[in-house]
């Protein structure tokens, strides 16, 4: 995994997850697919992790599928992914888990996007809760260029972010959008001169918030994005709030604010 994805966890519980195939613009080959799925699984079982920052080394976030290896991946040779029907990770197959897994992690995930996020790289970024993008960074639903459709949970993820007619136009044409337009359309959260620095700063801020409240909020927003009915979602709000009220993290949040000090949340 280390030759494709590097994970570093600091003392605040911020996990820095970096795609380390910079010479190939962090393109997705079979090893990268496997490493990203393994990264999600590792972080899922790391109780000290409170926030994740996802980014790519070098000049790109992720250029999408490594087309130099496309024939092998397409045919199933060399361990390539060909049969996409089996659900290997809950509702997802192994390729979908590369993006969907980040949405399913219990903690907030922030993507720092520079250079390009094309095709599968865009879908990977969409799996994050928040996407900070450089002004000149480009995004594209590029699968149409290769005669394909988004198949890494991209359709599900874009459904809750981008207006229906807009996402159809982006998918049918594969056109590229840059920082400000990506924000306007819903593909990105905000433009930053230095997305990684801002993502790490935001992650450290979130690491000072109640871990229980952040996890509860993510569960609620995941249900909302899944389109559950209003009654179910309002009941879920009440259930989450009752579980938080008076519990250790909520009590510490109140005390820290009243005492004007940094909170000390125990795992």
DOBAFI-610211 format. One record per residue (C-alpha): z, x, y; residue in three letters. Coordinates in pm, 1 decimal. Example, Ala and Ser with C-alpha at 12.3 -4.5 7.8 and 13.67 -1.06 7.14 Angstrom:
% residues 2
- 780.0, 1230.0, -450.0, Ala
- 714.0, 1367.0, -106.0, Ser
//
This chain:
% residues 267
- 0.0, 0.0, 0.0, Unk
- 84.3, 279.8, 244.2, Unk
- -279.2, 389.8, 269.7, Unk
- -370.1, 47.0, 407.4, Unk
- -55.5, -106.0, 561.5, Unk
- 251.2, 71.0, 703.2, Unk
- 580.6, -111.7, 755.3, Unk
- 863.5, 20.2, 971.0, Unk
- 1179.6, -183.0, 1032.6, Unk
- 1405.5, -84.8, 1321.3, Unk
- 1779.3, -136.3, 1367.4, Unk
- 1722.2, -465.6, 1549.6, Unk
- 1534.0, -612.2, 1255.2, Unk
- 1188.4, -584.8, 1414.3, Unk
- 927.6, -509.8, 1145.6, Unk
- 629.4, -312.4, 1277.7, Unk
- 338.6, -386.5, 1041.3, Unk
- 33.2, -171.3, 1108.3, Unk
- -307.4, -178.0, 940.1, Unk
- -382.8, 191.4, 891.0, Unk
- -754.5, 206.6, 824.9, Unk
- -848.1, 296.8, 1178.2, Unk
- -1156.8, 498.4, 1084.2, Unk
- -1303.6, 171.6, 946.5, Unk
- -1169.9, -46.6, 1230.6, Unk
- -912.2, -172.7, 978.2, Unk
- -1181.7, -361.4, 787.2, Unk
- -1077.2, -563.0, 484.2, Unk
- -1158.0, -407.4, 149.6, Unk
- -994.9, -501.1, -180.5, Unk
- -713.3, -250.5, -125.7, Unk
- -645.1, -394.9, 220.3, Unk
- -634.1, -749.2, 82.2, Unk
- -382.2, -639.1, -179.7, Unk
- -174.1, -440.8, 69.0, Unk
- -146.4, -730.7, 314.7, Unk
- -36.1, -971.2, 42.8, Unk
- 217.2, -711.3, -75.7, Unk
- 342.7, -667.8, 280.1, Unk
- 410.1, -1039.9, 311.7, Unk
- 599.5, -1040.1, -16.7, Unk
- 809.0, -738.1, 82.0, Unk
- 903.1, -888.0, 418.7, Unk
- 986.4, -1222.4, 261.6, Unk
- 1261.7, -1046.3, 65.3, Unk
- 1395.2, -830.9, 353.2, Unk
- 1697.4, -1022.2, 488.2, Unk
- 1739.2, -783.0, 782.4, Unk
- 1393.1, -869.7, 925.0, Unk
- 1414.4, -1105.8, 1223.4, Unk
- 1071.0, -1067.8, 1384.6, Unk
- 737.0, -917.2, 1272.9, Unk
- 477.1, -743.7, 1490.6, Unk
- 132.9, -722.5, 1326.9, Unk
- -132.8, -486.0, 1464.5, Unk
- -405.7, -237.9, 1373.7, Unk
- -423.7, 133.8, 1439.4, Unk
- -697.5, 283.3, 1652.4, Unk
- -952.8, 85.0, 1846.0, Unk
- -946.5, -246.1, 1658.2, Unk
- -710.9, -507.7, 1523.8, Unk
- -934.7, -584.4, 1225.9, Unk
- -1315.2, -592.2, 1208.1, Unk
- -1315.3, -837.1, 917.7, Unk
- -1467.2, -787.4, 576.2, Unk
- -1579.5, -433.3, 496.7, Unk
- -1949.4, -506.0, 461.6, Unk
- -2004.6, -165.1, 302.1, Unk
- -1816.0, -306.1, 4.1, Unk
- -1941.7, -661.9, 34.0, Unk
- -2165.4, -651.3, -272.9, Unk
- -1877.7, -544.4, -495.3, Unk
- -1641.7, -801.5, -345.7, Unk
- -1906.0, -1074.8, -365.6, Unk
- -1991.1, -1001.9, -727.6, Unk
- -1635.0, -951.7, -847.6, Unk
- -1700.7, -589.2, -941.7, Unk
- -1444.7, -318.3, -874.6, Unk
- -1162.6, -572.2, -865.0, Unk
- -1345.5, -777.1, -601.7, Unk
- -1254.0, -1136.1, -522.9, Unk
- -1512.2, -1378.2, -664.2, Unk
- -1335.7, -1676.0, -820.4, Unk
- -1151.1, -1834.8, -529.7, Unk
- -1048.2, -2154.1, -709.6, Unk
- -711.1, -2049.8, -860.8, Unk
- -411.0, -2120.4, -636.2, Unk
- -218.4, -1796.3, -681.2, Unk
- 28.3, -1832.3, -391.4, Unk
- 144.6, -2192.5, -363.4, Unk
- -140.7, -2383.8, -197.4, Unk
- -334.3, -2061.4, -125.4, Unk
- -551.8, -1824.1, -324.3, Unk
- -501.4, -1450.8, -287.2, Unk
- -755.4, -1416.2, -2.3, Unk
- -603.9, -1706.9, 190.2, Unk
- -257.7, -1557.8, 145.2, Unk
- -366.8, -1259.0, 358.1, Unk
- -356.8, -1490.8, 662.3, Unk
- -153.6, -1789.6, 543.1, Unk
- 132.2, -1570.4, 422.0, Unk
- 230.0, -1474.1, 777.3, Unk
- 255.4, -1840.1, 876.3, Unk
- 478.3, -1898.7, 575.7, Unk
- 717.5, -1610.9, 646.7, Unk
- 1046.0, -1761.7, 766.4, Unk
- 1059.3, -1545.1, 1081.7, Unk
- 835.1, -1531.6, 1391.8, Unk
- 521.6, -1316.9, 1363.0, Unk
- 349.8, -1172.1, 1671.9, Unk
- -4.0, -1030.9, 1649.1, Unk
- -113.0, -765.0, 1900.5, Unk
- -492.4, -778.8, 1921.3, Unk
- -702.7, -499.9, 2068.0, Unk
- -1069.3, -413.6, 2018.3, Unk
- -1198.0, -678.1, 1781.0, Unk
- -1071.4, -950.7, 1550.0, Unk
- -1381.1, -1063.4, 1363.5, Unk
- -1412.1, -1300.0, 1067.9, Unk
- -1127.1, -1230.0, 830.5, Unk
- -962.1, -1023.7, 1103.2, Unk
- -950.8, -1328.6, 1329.0, Unk
- -807.2, -1537.5, 1046.6, Unk
- -542.2, -1271.4, 989.3, Unk
- -444.0, -1290.0, 1357.0, Unk
- -436.8, -1670.9, 1341.9, Unk
- -170.0, -1649.2, 1073.6, Unk
- 71.9, -1516.7, 1335.8, Unk
- 287.6, -1751.3, 1542.9, Unk
- 187.7, -1578.2, 1868.6, Unk
- -123.3, -1372.5, 1954.3, Unk
- -121.6, -1128.5, 2248.1, Unk
- -472.8, -1007.1, 2330.4, Unk
- -620.3, -728.6, 2542.4, Unk
- -848.3, -843.8, 2827.1, Unk
- -1156.8, -689.4, 2667.0, Unk
- -1069.7, -770.0, 2304.8, Unk
- -1328.3, -980.8, 2124.1, Unk
- -1276.0, -1255.8, 1868.6, Unk
- -1536.9, -1423.2, 1651.7, Unk
- -1554.8, -1669.7, 1363.8, Unk
- -1820.5, -1438.0, 1225.4, Unk
- -1865.6, -1568.0, 871.1, Unk
- -2185.9, -1758.3, 959.9, Unk
- -2354.9, -1422.4, 1025.7, Unk
- -2321.3, -1346.0, 655.2, Unk
- -2404.3, -1698.0, 534.5, Unk
- -2039.7, -1784.8, 470.3, Unk
- -1762.4, -2010.1, 602.5, Unk
- -1405.9, -1917.6, 704.4, Unk
- -1211.6, -1910.0, 378.1, Unk
- -886.9, -1725.1, 451.8, Unk
- -704.0, -2040.0, 569.4, Unk
- -895.9, -2014.9, 896.2, Unk
- -1001.5, -2380.6, 900.9, Unk
- -641.6, -2495.2, 851.6, Unk
- -506.8, -2253.0, 1110.3, Unk
- -770.7, -2329.0, 1374.2, Unk
- -724.0, -2704.3, 1327.1, Unk
- -392.8, -2690.6, 1509.5, Unk
- -508.4, -2451.6, 1781.5, Unk
- -863.3, -2526.1, 1892.2, Unk
- -1029.8, -2855.2, 1988.0, Unk
- -1244.6, -2988.9, 1704.3, Unk
- -1583.6, -2968.3, 1875.3, Unk
- -1504.9, -2619.3, 2007.8, Unk
- -1403.8, -2480.2, 1670.4, Unk
- -1720.9, -2626.3, 1520.5, Unk
- -1933.8, -2456.3, 1785.8, Unk
- -1755.9, -2122.5, 1731.6, Unk
- -1798.6, -2152.3, 1354.3, Unk
- -2161.1, -2266.6, 1360.5, Unk
- -2269.5, -1993.5, 1605.0, Unk
- -2033.4, -1704.2, 1537.4, Unk
- -2034.7, -1624.9, 1908.8, Unk
- -1780.9, -1378.5, 2046.0, Unk
- -1513.8, -1469.7, 2299.0, Unk
- -1302.8, -1226.3, 2499.9, Unk
- -943.3, -1223.1, 2617.7, Unk
- -922.0, -1493.9, 2884.2, Unk
- -1164.3, -1729.0, 2709.9, Unk
- -982.6, -1679.4, 2379.5, Unk
- -661.9, -1790.6, 2552.1, Unk
- -831.4, -2086.1, 2717.9, Unk
- -976.3, -2205.8, 2386.8, Unk
- -649.0, -2164.3, 2196.8, Unk
- -731.7, -1864.3, 1977.7, Unk
- -486.6, -1640.1, 2165.0, Unk
- -157.6, -1697.2, 2343.7, Unk
- -188.6, -1473.6, 2649.8, Unk
- -374.0, -1169.5, 2780.1, Unk
- -182.5, -839.9, 2807.6, Unk
- -290.8, -502.6, 2939.1, Unk
- -104.9, -344.5, 2645.2, Unk
- -71.2, -605.5, 2368.1, Unk
- 128.2, -383.7, 2133.1, Unk
- 384.7, -281.0, 2394.4, Unk
- 425.3, -642.3, 2503.8, Unk
- 446.5, -763.4, 2144.0, Unk
- 722.3, -514.5, 2064.1, Unk
- 910.6, -607.8, 2382.3, Unk
- 884.9, -976.7, 2294.9, Unk
- 993.9, -905.9, 1936.9, Unk
- 1304.5, -720.0, 2057.7, Unk
- 1386.8, -1010.9, 2284.9, Unk
- 1350.6, -1258.1, 1997.7, Unk
- 1566.9, -1034.0, 1778.3, Unk
- 1852.4, -1113.8, 2019.9, Unk
- 1814.1, -1488.5, 1959.1, Unk
- 1984.4, -1681.6, 1682.4, Unk
- 1800.9, -1596.1, 1357.8, Unk
- 1893.3, -1934.3, 1214.1, Unk
- 1753.7, -2120.3, 1515.7, Unk
- 1429.2, -1921.5, 1510.5, Unk
- 1378.3, -1994.2, 1140.9, Unk
- 1456.2, -2362.6, 1193.5, Unk
- 1212.4, -2381.8, 1484.9, Unk
- 938.3, -2218.9, 1276.8, Unk
- 995.7, -2466.8, 995.4, Unk
- 967.8, -2755.6, 1240.6, Unk
- 649.2, -2627.1, 1402.0, Unk
- 495.1, -2560.6, 1060.1, Unk
- 561.4, -2921.7, 967.2, Unk
- 413.8, -3039.6, 1296.5, Unk
- 101.8, -2826.9, 1240.8, Unk
- 69.9, -2973.1, 891.7, Unk
- 42.0, -3318.9, 1048.5, Unk
- 350.4, -3484.8, 903.9, Unk
- 416.4, -3831.2, 1047.6, Unk
- 637.7, -3880.2, 1352.1, Unk
- 927.7, -4032.4, 1161.3, Unk
- 939.0, -3745.4, 913.5, Unk
- 921.4, -3486.8, 1189.4, Unk
- 1196.3, -3650.7, 1396.3, Unk
- 1417.5, -3668.5, 1089.8, Unk
- 1348.7, -3300.3, 1028.3, Unk
- 1453.3, -3223.5, 1388.7, Unk
- 1783.5, -3400.8, 1331.2, Unk
- 1841.7, -3231.2, 995.8, Unk
- 1773.0, -2884.3, 1135.7, Unk
- 1994.1, -2945.5, 1438.8, Unk
- 2285.9, -3070.8, 1230.6, Unk
- 2262.2, -2763.2, 1009.0, Unk
- 2268.4, -2534.1, 1315.4, Unk
- 2548.0, -2699.2, 1513.1, Unk
- 2881.3, -2527.8, 1461.1, Unk
- 2740.0, -2270.5, 1221.0, Unk
- 2812.4, -1900.1, 1274.1, Unk
- 2492.1, -1808.8, 1459.4, Unk
- 2516.3, -2106.3, 1693.7, Unk
- 2881.5, -2034.6, 1772.2, Unk
- 2797.6, -1669.6, 1842.5, Unk
- 2510.1, -1775.8, 2071.8, Unk
- 2750.2, -1983.5, 2280.4, Unk
- 3018.9, -1716.1, 2290.0, Unk
- 2775.3, -1440.9, 2388.0, Unk
- 2637.6, -1650.3, 2673.0, Unk
- 2982.9, -1746.3, 2802.0, Unk
- 3105.7, -1387.2, 2775.0, Unk
- 2783.9, -1250.7, 2929.9, Unk
- 2720.3, -1003.0, 2648.0, Unk
- 2459.6, -934.1, 2383.0, Unk
- 2508.8, -1148.6, 2072.8, Unk
- 2608.7, -993.6, 1741.9, Unk
- 2446.1, -1200.2, 1468.3, Unk
- 2545.7, -1121.6, 1111.8, Unk
- 2281.9, -1161.4, 841.8, Unk
//
